[in-house]
Amino acid sequence: MAFTLEIGKEAIDFALPATDGKTYSLKDFQKDYLVIFFTCNHCPYVIGSDESTRKTAEAFADIADFVGINSNSVNTYAEDSFEHMVTRMEEHQFPWTYLHDERQAVAKVYGALRTPHFYVFNKERQLVYTGRAVDKPRVGQTPSIFDLDRTLEELKAGKEVSTPQTNPIGCNVKWDGKDHHWMPIEACDLV
């Protein structure tokens, strides 16, 4: 079995606290499409692509809910604490729901590889895309390929997703009790 959730598989439910003080599960997101992405507060790839992700979330707000999940261990990076998540959302007013996966259970069942790592689900909540949002997400880089936008444009037009998998680009998820570069043995590139 692959580490990362495979194309065609159903979204796995969760109950996670958000920076707005509420707890969310899949049923709370009712738009036609659902974009779940594993993110954090400190990663230069996340910080470098946040504004691009904001533009995408705003452009497709009519059809898709966007949900960021921070699964990083605070024992590895204190900046990834829930308190810092709240502060970050207050400062930046990102147009997505920001959830905290303190036990890292959701990251494990989805098979999150990096921050950021995007998952797009269709109306039936089946996975139709997983991977990167853009080809150059790091701070100081200018993207030229916008995979997440392309995916959502194709879905909105009623087409099949032309490239359902790309490799996410970013820092690895910071697993509790592990070196900050550690990844599970079964984790591997998607393409």
Backbone as ProteinMPNN parsed JSONL, in Angstrom:
{"seq_chain_A": "MAFTLEIGKEAIDFALPATDGKTYSLKDFQKDYLVIFFTCNHCPYVIGSDESTRKTAEAFADIADFVGINSNSVNTYAEDSFEHMVTRMEEHQFPWTYLHDERQAVAKVYGALRTPHFYVFNKERQLVYTGRAVDKPRVGQTPSIFDLDRTLEELKAGKEVSTPQTNPIGCNVKWDGKDHHWMPIEACDLV", "coords_chain_A": {"N_chain_A": [[0.835, -1.19, 0.0], [0.504, 2.232, -0.788], [2.131, 5.046, 0.737], [1.103, 7.671, 0.602], [-2.194, 8.908, 0.202], [-4.078, 7.503, -2.387], [-4.992, 8.292, -5.799], [-8.432, 8.5, -6.481], [-9.245, 7.431, -4.081], [-11.305, 7.852, -1.14], [-11.858, 10.855, 0.758], [-10.604, 11.071, 4.044], [-12.148, 11.187, 7.143], [-12.004, 13.604, 9.836], [-11.578, 15.277, 12.991], [-10.783, 18.222, 13.941], [-9.283, 20.959, 15.723], [-9.634, 24.447, 14.954], [-8.122, 27.619, 14.07], [-10.041, 29.528, 14.449], [-11.412, 28.84, 16.696], [-13.308, 26.853, 16.503], [-14.229, 23.358, 15.97], [-13.607, 21.201, 13.282], [-14.891, 18.93, 10.784], [-15.127, 16.704, 7.93], [-17.816, 17.016, 7.035], [-18.368, 19.672, 7.429], [-17.608, 21.087, 5.257], [-18.962, 22.032, 2.368], [-18.89, 22.756, -0.325], [-18.565, 22.114, -3.894], [-15.989, 21.115, -4.427], [-13.085, 20.125, -2.596], [-10.212, 21.293, -1.131], [-7.573, 20.157, 0.536], [-4.742, 20.922, 2.348], [-1.508, 20.276, 3.581], [0.343, 22.133, 5.756], [2.244, 24.714, 7.423], [3.725, 26.93, 9.88], [6.342, 27.901, 9.666], [7.915, 27.077, 7.449], [9.961, 27.809, 4.617], [9.017, 27.252, 2.068], [6.279, 27.135, 2.334], [5.766, 29.755, 3.294], [6.73, 31.152, 1.102], [4.876, 30.513, -0.84], [2.376, 31.172, 0.086], [0.922, 33.499, -0.719], [0.37, 32.959, -3.371], [-1.221, 30.7, -3.015], [-3.29, 31.943, -1.666], [-4.35, 33.561, -3.745], [-5.312, 31.558, -5.446], [-7.211, 30.284, -3.779], [-9.013, 32.404, -3.447], [-9.771, 32.848, -6.112], [-11.156, 30.521, -6.735], [-13.142, 30.33, -4.873], [-15.863, 30.115, -5.185], [-16.401, 27.489, -5.86], [-14.859, 25.748, -4.332], [-13.832, 24.596, -1.121], [-11.183, 25.495, 1.026], [-8.765, 24.05, 3.045], [-6.332, 24.248, 5.364], [-3.938, 22.257, 7.036], [-2.003, 21.958, 9.846], [0.384, 19.813, 10.793], [2.808, 19.596, 11.949], [5.269, 18.809, 14.431], [5.521, 20.484, 17.488], [7.633, 20.027, 19.067], [9.727, 19.808, 17.402], [9.719, 22.18, 15.858], [9.069, 25.014, 17.447], [7.736, 27.21, 16.476], [5.607, 26.223, 15.099], [3.441, 25.928, 16.721], [0.045, 25.833, 18.024], [-0.733, 28.306, 19.045], [0.917, 30.051, 17.609], [-0.149, 29.548, 15.105], [-2.701, 30.721, 15.318], [-1.966, 33.416, 15.668], [-0.692, 33.859, 13.203], [-2.815, 33.564, 11.379], [-4.398, 35.703, 12.212], [-2.74, 37.847, 11.544], [-2.396, 37.551, 8.74], [-4.866, 36.927, 7.598], [-5.759, 34.733, 5.968], [-7.632, 33.105, 3.356], [-8.718, 30.552, 4.154], [-9.626, 27.685, 6.114], [-7.871, 26.937, 9.017], [-6.434, 24.256, 10.433], [-5.413, 22.272, 13.295], [-3.415, 19.518, 13.693], [-2.457, 18.026, 16.053], [-1.725, 15.475, 17.085], [-0.787, 14.273, 14.851], [-2.155, 12.391, 13.433], [-3.888, 12.732, 11.243], [-2.185, 13.61, 9.226], [-0.743, 11.27, 8.92], [-2.675, 9.357, 7.984], [-3.422, 10.515, 5.593], [-1.034, 10.579, 4.365], [0.819, 12.682, 4.19], [3.537, 14.319, 2.741], [5.155, 16.61, 2.508], [5.507, 20.143, 3.344], [4.298, 22.736, 1.574], [1.672, 20.315, 0.878], [-0.712, 19.308, -1.323], [-4.115, 18.209, -1.666], [-6.799, 17.419, -3.699], [-10.235, 17.021, -3.778], [-13.125, 15.641, -5.348], [-16.693, 16.167, -6.038], [-17.813, 13.885, -4.92], [-16.087, 13.436, -2.97], [-13.772, 12.074, -3.625], [-10.34, 11.517, -4.232], [-8.771, 13.493, -6.611], [-6.542, 14.869, -7.334], [-3.182, 15.167, -6.257], [-0.299, 16.649, -4.772], [1.945, 19.243, -5.663], [1.268, 22.823, -5.515], [2.395, 24.849, -7.01], [5.306, 25.163, -9.179], [7.573, 26.39, -8.156], [7.777, 27.078, -5.123], [9.294, 28.206, -3.057], [10.5, 30.833, -0.873], [11.381, 33.79, -2.524], [11.401, 32.735, -5.065], [9.915, 32.595, -8.36], [7.006, 31.272, -9.467], [6.23, 29.28, -12.391], [4.63, 27.298, -13.264], [1.405, 26.299, -12.533], [-0.05, 24.088, -10.94], [-2.18, 23.512, -9.157], [-4.096, 25.499, -9.737], [-4.575, 24.815, -12.439], [-5.697, 22.262, -12.119], [-8.098, 22.865, -10.699], [-9.33, 24.561, -12.54], [-9.786, 22.767, -14.649], [-11.569, 20.974, -13.389], [-13.697, 22.712, -12.838], [-14.525, 23.235, -15.408], [-15.64, 20.853, -16.039], [-13.999, 18.824, -16.885], [-11.724, 15.981, -16.958], [-9.012, 15.612, -14.652], [-5.961, 16.466, -15.93], [-3.322, 15.986, -15.144], [-2.975, 14.105, -12.585], [-1.197, 13.684, -10.462], [1.601, 15.132, -8.894], [4.9, 15.738, -7.646], [5.031, 16.885, -4.344], [6.541, 19.946, -3.291], [8.712, 21.06, -0.892], [9.426, 21.51, 2.644], [9.925, 18.568, 4.628], [7.278, 16.979, 6.485], [7.313, 17.582, 9.94], [7.922, 15.171, 12.023], [6.948, 13.982, 15.19], [9.337, 13.414, 17.712], [11.321, 12.653, 15.99], [14.239, 13.203, 13.901], [14.538, 16.377, 12.271], [14.669, 16.055, 9.508], [13.693, 13.574, 8.971], [11.764, 11.048, 7.347], [8.963, 8.818, 6.966], [9.735, 5.386, 6.281], [8.288, 4.195, 4.221], [7.463, 6.345, 2.717], [7.558, 8.036, -0.363], [8.51, 9.495, -3.575], [5.834, 10.729, -5.621], [5.603, 10.663, -8.352]], "CA_chain_A": [[0.0, 0.0, 0.0], [1.258, 3.48, -0.873], [2.089, 5.891, 1.936], [0.224, 8.804, 0.321], [-3.525, 8.579, -0.29], [-4.009, 7.311, -3.831], [-6.043, 8.859, -6.636], [-9.667, 7.731, -6.462], [-9.623, 7.091, -2.705], [-12.171, 8.831, -0.491], [-11.306, 11.69, 1.825], [-10.704, 10.448, 5.363], [-12.712, 12.172, 8.056], [-11.191, 14.079, 10.954], [-12.194, 16.262, 13.884], [-9.608, 18.992, 14.341], [-9.539, 22.344, 16.118], [-9.191, 25.487, 14.021], [-7.687, 28.884, 14.663], [-11.224, 30.346, 14.762], [-12.009, 28.348, 17.932], [-14.254, 25.764, 16.234], [-13.694, 22.066, 15.556], [-14.151, 20.893, 11.956], [-14.769, 17.618, 10.158], [-15.441, 16.79, 6.499], [-19.189, 17.459, 6.793], [-18.449, 21.126, 7.53], [-17.194, 21.681, 3.988], [-20.061, 21.608, 1.5], [-18.747, 23.165, -1.724], [-18.384, 20.996, -4.83], [-14.635, 20.578, -4.356], [-12.41, 20.344, -1.317], [-8.75, 21.325, -1.206], [-6.914, 19.997, 1.829], [-3.293, 20.998, 2.183], [-0.691, 20.213, 4.79], [1.096, 23.375, 5.771], [2.774, 25.021, 8.75], [3.978, 28.356, 10.091], [7.736, 28.333, 9.535], [8.607, 26.566, 6.261], [10.155, 28.814, 3.568], [8.204, 26.892, 0.895], [4.927, 27.57, 2.681], [5.758, 31.221, 3.329], [6.946, 31.629, -0.259], [3.739, 30.233, -1.724], [1.111, 31.547, 0.719], [0.153, 34.481, -1.493], [-0.123, 32.24, -4.546], [-2.335, 29.881, -2.528], [-4.382, 32.889, -1.392], [-4.969, 33.921, -5.032], [-6.058, 30.39, -5.92], [-8.374, 30.119, -2.904], [-9.96, 33.468, -3.756], [-10.262, 32.662, -7.478], [-12.044, 29.358, -6.81], [-13.967, 30.315, -3.663], [-17.241, 29.773, -5.527], [-16.573, 26.046, -6.057], [-13.992, 24.914, -3.49], [-13.41, 24.934, 0.241], [-9.749, 25.315, 1.243], [-8.499, 23.684, 4.429], [-4.935, 24.024, 5.694], [-3.735, 21.455, 8.24], [-0.642, 21.967, 10.381], [0.647, 18.568, 11.53], [4.191, 19.594, 12.425], [5.507, 18.699, 15.86], [6.087, 21.668, 18.145], [8.898, 19.615, 19.667], [10.742, 20.029, 16.372], [9.688, 23.617, 15.581], [8.132, 25.686, 18.355], [6.963, 28.172, 15.678], [4.444, 25.558, 14.535], [2.442, 25.732, 17.772], [-1.303, 26.326, 17.758], [-0.755, 29.746, 19.348], [1.503, 30.739, 16.452], [-1.124, 29.423, 14.015], [-3.722, 31.747, 15.551], [-1.335, 34.705, 15.382], [-0.441, 33.935, 11.766], [-4.099, 33.812, 10.709], [-4.814, 37.078, 12.543], [-1.883, 38.766, 10.788], [-2.496, 37.42, 7.277], [-6.261, 36.772, 7.162], [-5.815, 33.81, 4.836], [-9.011, 32.693, 3.051], [-8.933, 29.125, 4.347], [-9.745, 27.215, 7.491], [-6.544, 26.456, 9.419], [-6.642, 23.232, 11.452], [-4.241, 21.765, 14.001], [-3.353, 18.057, 13.807], [-1.406, 17.898, 17.065], [-1.29, 14.08, 17.221], [-0.259, 13.908, 13.534], [-2.923, 11.258, 12.918], [-4.445, 13.051, 9.924], [-1.038, 13.597, 8.298], [-0.373, 9.871, 8.673], [-3.649, 8.652, 7.149], [-3.395, 11.105, 4.253], [0.297, 10.363, 3.81], [1.43, 13.976, 3.862], [4.979, 14.211, 2.564], [5.871, 17.882, 2.636], [4.72, 21.365, 3.527], [2.904, 22.311, 1.46], [1.257, 19.147, 0.081], [-2.116, 19.557, -1.644], [-5.029, 17.128, -2.035], [-8.054, 17.963, -4.214], [-11.299, 16.021, -3.802], [-14.275, 16.019, -6.168], [-17.989, 16.272, -5.362], [-18.021, 12.649, -4.166], [-14.959, 13.435, -2.03], [-12.726, 11.166, -4.08], [-9.124, 12.244, -4.563], [-8.538, 13.646, -8.049], [-5.214, 15.46, -7.52], [-2.315, 15.33, -5.088], [1.046, 17.109, -5.103], [2.307, 20.646, -5.449], [0.401, 23.87, -6.069], [3.212, 25.535, -8.022], [6.601, 24.511, -9.383], [8.637, 27.079, -7.412], [7.104, 27.692, -3.991], [10.195, 28.728, -2.016], [10.683, 32.276, -0.746], [12.304, 34.366, -3.497], [11.236, 32.12, -6.382], [8.717, 32.976, -9.095], [6.459, 30.087, -10.125], [5.829, 29.366, -13.794], [3.634, 26.246, -13.469], [0.401, 26.415, -11.477], [-0.771, 22.814, -11.006], [-3.441, 23.568, -8.411], [-5.01, 26.302, -10.56], [-4.946, 24.008, -13.616], [-6.6, 21.214, -11.646], [-9.405, 23.449, -10.373], [-9.914, 25.042, -13.805], [-10.287, 21.588, -15.365], [-12.749, 20.492, -12.68], [-14.773, 23.686, -13.031], [-14.975, 23.089, -16.797], [-16.222, 19.531, -16.209], [-13.019, 17.937, -17.509], [-10.902, 15.163, -16.078], [-7.739, 16.239, -14.293], [-4.983, 15.981, -16.906], [-2.136, 15.502, -14.418], [-3.513, 13.911, -11.24], [-0.168, 13.621, -9.423], [2.92, 15.742, -9.024], [5.605, 15.644, -6.372], [4.996, 18.117, -3.555], [7.848, 20.577, -3.108], [8.741, 21.782, 0.369], [10.067, 20.849, 3.784], [9.171, 17.398, 5.038], [6.495, 17.104, 7.706], [8.163, 17.407, 11.126], [7.309, 14.104, 12.818], [7.301, 14.073, 16.601], [10.356, 12.49, 18.201], [12.247, 12.294, 14.91], [15.081, 14.251, 13.348], [13.683, 17.243, 11.438], [14.721, 15.627, 8.101], [13.21, 12.2, 8.889], [10.489, 10.716, 6.708], [8.665, 7.395, 7.113], [10.441, 4.534, 5.319], [7.44, 3.91, 3.066], [7.202, 7.57, 1.967], [8.36, 8.121, -1.581], [8.005, 10.413, -4.585], [4.571, 10.292, -6.204], [5.821, 10.418, -9.803]], "C_chain_A": [[0.875, 1.248, 0.0], [1.123, 4.27, 0.425], [1.073, 7.012, 1.752], [-1.105, 8.312, -0.25], [-3.509, 8.563, -1.819], [-5.207, 7.924, -4.545], [-7.241, 7.91, -6.635], [-10.136, 7.349, -5.067], [-10.462, 8.216, -2.094], [-11.417, 9.618, 0.575], [-11.561, 11.006, 3.16], [-11.135, 11.512, 6.363], [-11.753, 12.488, 9.2], [-12.065, 14.957, 11.828], [-11.036, 17.034, 14.494], [-9.989, 20.418, 14.731], [-8.936, 23.321, 15.122], [-8.811, 26.755, 14.775], [-8.856, 29.798, 15.004], [-11.963, 29.865, 16.007], [-13.005, 27.223, 17.752], [-13.498, 24.472, 15.939], [-14.393, 21.676, 14.263], [-13.942, 19.44, 11.581], [-15.194, 17.778, 8.692], [-16.825, 17.362, 6.23], [-19.343, 18.977, 6.842], [-18.082, 21.837, 6.228], [-18.098, 21.156, 2.886], [-19.914, 22.015, 0.031], [-18.436, 21.947, -2.596], [-17.016, 20.33, -4.711], [-14.017, 20.952, -3.017], [-10.911, 20.252, -1.54], [-8.224, 21.258, 0.221], [-5.423, 20.096, 1.576], [-2.593, 21.025, 3.532], [0.317, 21.34, 4.714], [1.659, 23.574, 7.175], [3.021, 26.517, 8.845], [5.362, 28.803, 9.648], [8.392, 28.039, 8.186], [8.756, 27.634, 5.173], [9.388, 28.509, 2.283], [6.745, 27.281, 1.119], [4.849, 29.095, 2.607], [5.903, 31.79, 1.922], [5.764, 31.433, -1.179], [2.387, 30.635, -1.134], [0.28, 32.511, -0.122], [-0.375, 33.876, -2.786], [-1.321, 31.368, -4.161], [-3.536, 30.765, -2.216], [-5.115, 33.237, -2.691], [-5.817, 32.772, -5.574], [-7.325, 30.2, -5.097], [-9.436, 31.174, -3.194], [-10.58, 33.276, -5.141], [-11.287, 31.537, -7.582], [-12.958, 29.232, -5.591], [-15.412, 29.925, -3.949], [-17.465, 28.265, -5.627], [-15.82, 25.18, -5.054], [-13.781, 25.498, -2.096], [-11.92, 24.639, 0.344], [-9.492, 25.122, 2.729], [-7.012, 23.408, 4.596], [-4.839, 23.234, 6.992], [-2.258, 21.506, 8.63], [-0.473, 20.732, 11.261], [2.047, 18.537, 12.122], [4.279, 19.542, 13.944], [6.108, 19.988, 16.413], [7.395, 21.321, 18.853], [10.055, 19.752, 18.681], [10.861, 21.519, 16.049], [8.633, 24.273, 16.455], [7.24, 26.676, 17.613], [5.694, 27.555, 15.107], [3.363, 25.26, 15.571], [1.086, 26.295, 17.346], [-1.389, 27.833, 18.0], [-0.17, 30.557, 18.189], [0.601, 30.639, 15.227], [-2.182, 30.518, 14.122], [-3.171, 33.126, 15.196], [-1.14, 34.898, 13.879], [-1.725, 34.227, 10.989], [-4.606, 35.228, 10.994], [-4.028, 38.089, 11.717], [-2.18, 38.754, 9.293], [-3.911, 37.271, 6.741], [-6.382, 35.885, 5.923], [-7.243, 33.319, 4.618], [-9.222, 31.175, 3.111], [-9.093, 28.849, 5.834], [-8.413, 26.57, 7.852], [-6.699, 25.543, 10.637], [-5.332, 22.742, 12.052], [-4.367, 20.261, 14.223], [-2.23, 17.714, 14.789], [-0.863, 16.478, 17.175], [-0.728, 13.518, 15.912], [-1.004, 12.738, 12.893], [-3.452, 11.519, 11.515], [-3.329, 13.06, 8.883], [-0.655, 12.163, 7.943], [-1.364, 9.183, 7.747], [-3.738, 9.236, 5.74], [-2.047, 10.868, 3.568], [0.943, 11.652, 3.367], [2.947, 13.822, 3.814], [5.715, 15.491, 2.923], [4.909, 19.003, 3.015], [5.205, 22.372, 2.485], [2.731, 21.055, 0.599], [-0.256, 19.25, -0.074], [-2.847, 18.291, -2.069], [-6.328, 17.775, -2.503], [-9.056, 16.815, -4.354], [-12.48, 16.54, -4.608], [-15.555, 16.054, -5.349], [-18.289, 15.052, -4.5], [-16.945, 12.458, -3.099], [-13.975, 12.311, -2.32], [-11.536, 12.007, -4.521], [-8.911, 12.272, -6.068], [-7.183, 14.292, -8.354], [-4.476, 15.45, -6.188], [-0.925, 15.759, -5.558], [1.255, 18.573, -4.772], [1.214, 21.585, -5.966], [1.115, 24.56, -7.22], [4.58, 24.863, -8.101], [7.742, 25.155, -8.601], [8.022, 27.809, -6.219], [8.009, 28.416, -2.987], [10.274, 30.256, -2.04], [11.714, 32.744, -1.772], [12.201, 33.774, -4.888], [9.935, 32.597, -7.021], [8.186, 31.754, -9.833], [6.133, 30.339, -11.598], [4.796, 28.292, -14.145], [2.71, 26.252, -12.257], [-0.519, 25.188, -11.517], [-2.115, 22.849, -10.287], [-4.482, 24.368, -9.189], [-5.509, 25.48, -11.755], [-5.957, 22.943, -13.23], [-8.001, 21.762, -11.406], [-10.093, 24.006, -11.616], [-10.508, 23.877, -14.59], [-11.555, 21.053, -14.707], [-13.937, 21.42, -12.91], [-15.367, 23.581, -14.433], [-15.585, 21.711, -17.065], [-15.301, 18.528, -16.871], [-12.362, 17.041, -16.463], [-9.606, 15.906, -15.789], [-6.653, 15.618, -15.167], [-3.714, 15.422, -16.265], [-2.551, 15.317, -12.96], [-2.479, 13.86, -10.113], [1.071, 14.392, -9.84], [3.619, 15.528, -7.684], [5.458, 16.956, -5.611], [6.418, 18.629, -3.346], [7.803, 21.356, -1.801], [9.54, 21.045, 1.413], [9.263, 19.602, 4.114], [8.359, 17.72, 6.293], [7.427, 16.807, 8.883], [7.491, 16.436, 12.09], [7.84, 14.138, 14.249], [8.312, 12.994, 16.987], [11.377, 12.067, 17.169], [13.108, 13.495, 14.536], [14.248, 15.077, 12.374], [13.756, 16.927, 9.939], [14.129, 14.232, 7.892], [11.891, 12.105, 8.141], [10.242, 9.228, 6.906], [9.3, 6.589, 5.974], [9.618, 4.29, 4.066], [7.069, 5.158, 2.252], [8.126, 7.627, 0.757], [7.77, 9.162, -2.523], [6.733, 9.841, -5.193], [4.694, 9.986, -7.695], [7.3, 10.309, -10.087]], "O_chain_A": [[1.877, 1.306, 0.713], [0.114, 4.167, 1.123], [0.27, 7.275, 2.647], [-1.133, 7.407, -1.085], [-2.997, 9.482, -2.46], [-6.29, 8.058, -3.974], [-7.095, 6.695, -6.767], [-11.297, 6.982, -4.884], [-10.342, 9.379, -2.481], [-10.478, 9.124, 1.2], [-12.626, 10.426, 3.371], [-10.559, 12.598, 6.421], [-10.822, 11.735, 9.484], [-13.17, 15.333, 11.436], [-10.389, 16.574, 15.435], [-10.898, 21.011, 14.15], [-7.886, 23.072, 14.53], [-9.136, 26.93, 15.949], [-8.69, 30.748, 15.769], [-13.016, 30.404, 16.35], [-13.505, 26.682, 18.738], [-12.292, 24.484, 15.692], [-15.612, 21.798, 14.147], [-12.972, 18.801, 11.989], [-15.575, 18.87, 8.27], [-16.993, 18.126, 5.28], [-20.338, 19.514, 6.354], [-18.233, 23.053, 6.118], [-18.02, 19.986, 2.51], [-20.757, 21.641, -0.785], [-18.087, 20.882, -2.087], [-16.899, 19.116, -4.876], [-14.378, 21.952, -2.397], [-10.407, 19.261, -2.069], [-8.407, 22.185, 1.009], [-4.896, 19.428, 0.686], [-3.019, 21.691, 4.476], [1.047, 21.48, 3.733], [1.553, 22.683, 8.018], [2.576, 27.282, 7.99], [5.544, 29.966, 9.289], [9.355, 28.715, 7.825], [7.778, 28.302, 4.836], [9.134, 29.415, 1.489], [6.062, 27.708, 0.188], [3.975, 29.651, 1.942], [5.273, 32.793, 1.586], [5.654, 32.114, -2.198], [1.357, 30.458, -1.784], [-0.936, 32.354, -0.223], [-1.456, 34.245, -3.245], [-2.311, 31.305, -4.89], [-4.676, 30.378, -2.475], [-6.345, 33.212, -2.741], [-6.909, 32.992, -6.098], [-8.399, 29.978, -5.656], [-10.63, 30.872, -3.186], [-11.774, 33.513, -5.325], [-12.186, 31.591, -8.421], [-13.485, 28.154, -5.313], [-16.113, 29.454, -3.054], [-18.599, 27.803, -5.493], [-16.112, 23.991, -4.933], [-13.583, 26.699, -1.916], [-11.447, 23.638, -0.194], [-9.935, 25.912, 3.562], [-6.489, 22.446, 4.035], [-5.573, 23.506, 7.942], [-1.381, 21.144, 7.846], [-1.089, 20.611, 12.32], [2.431, 17.543, 12.738], [3.472, 20.147, 14.649], [7.081, 20.515, 15.872], [8.174, 22.21, 19.199], [11.219, 19.804, 19.08], [11.966, 22.057, 15.976], [7.436, 24.103, 16.224], [6.125, 26.959, 18.051], [4.797, 28.278, 14.674], [2.476, 24.44, 15.332], [0.994, 27.117, 16.435], [-2.045, 28.55, 17.244], [-0.693, 31.613, 17.832], [0.585, 31.547, 14.396], [-2.518, 31.163, 13.129], [-3.828, 33.907, 14.508], [-1.396, 35.979, 13.349], [-1.727, 35.032, 10.058], [-5.178, 35.873, 10.115], [-4.589, 39.078, 11.243], [-2.213, 39.804, 8.65], [-4.139, 37.467, 5.547], [-7.035, 36.255, 4.948], [-7.987, 33.134, 5.581], [-9.836, 30.593, 2.216], [-8.742, 29.666, 6.685], [-7.883, 25.758, 7.094], [-7.049, 25.996, 11.727], [-4.282, 22.788, 11.411], [-5.31, 19.794, 14.862], [-1.191, 17.181, 14.401], [0.343, 16.294, 17.343], [-0.24, 12.388, 15.888], [-0.529, 12.162, 11.914], [-3.462, 10.612, 10.683], [-3.518, 12.565, 7.772], [-0.287, 11.876, 6.804], [-0.952, 8.493, 6.815], [-4.091, 8.527, 4.798], [-1.939, 10.947, 2.344], [1.548, 11.717, 2.297], [3.558, 13.266, 4.727], [6.767, 15.458, 3.563], [3.689, 18.841, 3.009], [6.358, 22.804, 2.504], [3.538, 20.776, -0.288], [-0.992, 19.276, 0.913], [-2.286, 17.422, -2.736], [-6.901, 18.595, -1.785], [-8.766, 15.785, -4.962], [-12.801, 17.728, -4.562], [-15.518, 15.981, -4.12], [-18.945, 15.168, -3.465], [-16.909, 11.435, -2.415], [-13.423, 11.686, -1.414], [-11.701, 13.076, -5.11], [-8.872, 11.231, -6.723], [-6.726, 14.267, -9.497], [-5.062, 15.691, -5.133], [-0.434, 15.304, -6.591], [0.801, 19.071, -3.742], [0.354, 21.186, -6.75], [0.524, 24.823, -8.267], [4.965, 24.099, -7.217], [8.78, 24.523, -8.402], [7.772, 29.013, -6.286], [7.513, 29.167, -2.148], [10.132, 30.884, -3.089], [12.795, 32.165, -1.879], [12.853, 34.264, -5.81], [8.982, 32.955, -6.33], [8.851, 31.248, -10.737], [5.805, 31.457, -11.995], [4.16, 28.363, -15.197], [3.16, 26.215, -11.112], [-1.622, 25.245, -12.06], [-3.088, 22.268, -10.769], [-5.635, 23.948, -9.286], [-6.704, 25.451, -12.045], [-6.953, 22.74, -13.925], [-8.983, 21.179, -11.866], [-11.316, 23.93, -11.73], [-11.607, 23.987, -15.135], [-12.515, 20.714, -15.399], [-15.053, 20.96, -13.148], [-16.561, 23.808, -14.628], [-16.001, 21.427, -18.188], [-15.756, 17.496, -17.365], [-12.43, 17.299, -15.261], [-9.16, 16.729, -16.588], [-6.448, 14.405, -15.152], [-3.107, 14.49, -16.791], [-2.489, 16.265, -12.177], [-2.835, 13.979, -8.941], [1.523, 14.313, -10.982], [2.974, 15.172, -6.697], [5.728, 18.024, -6.161], [7.367, 17.852, -3.239], [6.945, 22.22, -1.624], [10.242, 20.079, 1.115], [8.05, 19.575, 3.905], [8.708, 18.617, 7.061], [8.236, 15.881, 8.82], [6.614, 16.814, 12.867], [9.038, 14.304, 14.477], [8.162, 11.824, 16.636], [12.216, 11.208, 17.444], [12.759, 14.642, 14.812], [13.35, 14.545, 11.721], [12.974, 17.481, 9.167], [14.068, 13.754, 6.759], [11.017, 12.961, 8.278], [11.191, 8.45, 7.005], [9.387, 7.064, 4.842], [10.169, 4.187, 2.97], [6.428, 5.041, 1.207], [9.313, 7.309, 0.842], [6.664, 9.654, -2.301], [6.566, 8.624, -5.274], [3.969, 9.145, -8.227], [7.695, 10.106, -11.235]]}, "name": "protein", "num_of_chains": 1, "seq": "MAFTLEIGKEAIDFALPATDGKTYSLKDFQKDYLVIFFTCNHCPYVIGSDESTRKTAEAFADIADFVGINSNSVNTYAEDSFEHMVTRMEEHQFPWTYLHDERQAVAKVYGALRTPHFYVFNKERQLVYTGRAVDKPRVGQTPSIFDLDRTLEELKAGKEVSTPQTNPIGCNVKWDGKDHHWMPIEACDLV"}
